[in-house]
Amino acid sequence: MRRAALAVLALALLAGCDGKVLVIESNTLWSGQVTGIGQIADSGSAEIDISDAPSSVCWTLTKRTSAGTLRAYLRDETWFGLGTEYDGDSTTSEPGGSVTGCNE
């Protein structure tokens, strides 16, 4: 009985160890490329689930306007949300500026 309970707990921990989200904070139009996802484009802020992307993820996003701010970073939630890492934080307010980042 104890082994079965430990096996279930181990499986639950492994299942709960994933959750990568590319967070984009913006008040302008933007577009770009994300490894394993491809081309993305939108306006304003967005959160893109990239849990199924390769373990090493990089992105380049470019503002499509001269005004506004664009910020992007990867939020990697692990262990049922008990641990969170932030990778590749980059911000621009330059006209047509770009942000790049990677999770490693």
C-alpha positions as CSV (number, residue, x, y, z in Angstrom):
1,M,0.0,0.0,0.0
2,R,2.8,2.4,0.9
3,R,4.6,1.7,-2.4
4,A,1.4,2.5,-4.4
5,A,1.0,5.7,-2.5
6,L,4.6,6.7,-3.2
7,A,4.2,5.8,-6.9
8,V,1.1,8.0,-7.2
9,L,2.8,10.9,-5.4
10,A,5.9,10.6,-7.7
11,L,3.7,10.5,-10.8
12,A,1.8,13.6,-9.6
13,L,5.0,15.5,-8.9
14,L,6.3,14.7,-12.4
15,A,3.1,15.7,-14.0
16,G,3.1,19.0,-12.2
17,C,6.6,20.1,-13.1
18,D,5.9,21.8,-16.3
19,G,4.5,25.1,-17.5
20,K,6.4,27.5,-19.7
21,V,4.7,30.7,-20.7
22,L,6.1,33.5,-22.9
23,V,4.8,36.7,-21.3
24,I,4.5,39.7,-23.6
25,E,3.6,43.1,-22.0
26,S,2.9,45.7,-24.6
27,N,0.7,48.7,-25.5
28,T,1.5,48.5,-29.2
29,L,1.5,46.2,-32.3
30,W,4.2,43.6,-32.4
31,S,5.3,40.4,-34.3
32,G,8.1,37.9,-34.1
33,Q,9.5,34.4,-34.1
34,V,9.5,31.8,-31.2
35,T,11.6,28.6,-31.4
36,G,9.3,25.6,-31.7
37,I,6.2,27.8,-32.2
38,G,6.9,29.8,-35.3
39,Q,5.6,33.3,-36.2
40,I,3.4,35.2,-33.8
41,A,1.8,38.6,-34.0
42,D,-0.7,40.6,-31.9
43,S,-1.3,43.9,-30.2
44,G,-1.2,44.6,-26.6
45,S,-0.2,42.1,-23.9
46,A,-0.4,38.3,-24.3
47,E,0.6,35.1,-22.6
48,I,1.6,32.2,-24.9
49,D,1.8,28.7,-23.5
50,I,5.0,27.2,-24.9
51,S,5.1,24.0,-22.7
52,D,5.2,21.8,-25.8
53,A,8.2,23.8,-27.3
54,P,11.7,22.4,-27.1
55,S,13.5,22.7,-23.8
56,S,15.6,25.6,-25.1
57,V,13.4,28.4,-26.4
58,C,14.5,31.7,-27.9
59,W,12.4,34.6,-29.3
60,T,12.7,37.8,-31.2
61,L,9.8,40.2,-31.2
62,T,9.6,43.6,-32.9
63,K,7.4,46.6,-32.4
64,R,5.4,47.6,-35.5
65,T,4.9,51.2,-34.4
66,S,7.1,54.1,-33.3
67,A,5.3,54.7,-30.0
68,G,4.7,52.3,-27.1
69,T,6.7,49.8,-25.1
70,L,7.3,46.1,-25.7
71,R,8.6,43.7,-23.0
72,A,8.9,39.9,-23.1
73,Y,10.1,37.2,-20.7
74,L,9.7,33.5,-20.1
75,R,7.9,32.4,-16.9
76,D,8.8,28.8,-16.1
77,E,6.5,27.5,-13.4
78,T,7.6,24.2,-11.7
79,W,6.5,22.1,-8.8
80,F,2.8,23.0,-8.8
81,G,3.6,26.7,-8.9
82,L,5.9,26.6,-5.8
83,G,8.9,27.6,-7.9
84,T,9.0,30.1,-10.7
85,E,11.9,31.2,-12.9
86,Y,12.0,34.3,-15.1
87,D,14.3,34.1,-18.1
88,G,15.2,36.4,-21.0
89,D,13.6,39.6,-19.7
90,S,14.0,42.3,-22.4
91,T,12.2,45.7,-22.9
92,T,12.2,48.3,-25.6
93,S,10.5,51.6,-26.3
94,E,12.6,52.5,-29.3
95,P,10.6,53.1,-32.6
96,G,10.5,49.7,-34.3
97,G,12.6,48.3,-31.5
98,S,13.1,44.6,-30.9
99,V,13.4,42.4,-27.8
100,T,15.2,39.0,-27.7
101,G,15.6,36.3,-25.1
102,C,16.2,32.7,-24.4
103,N,15.4,30.5,-21.4
104,E,19.0,29.2,-21.0
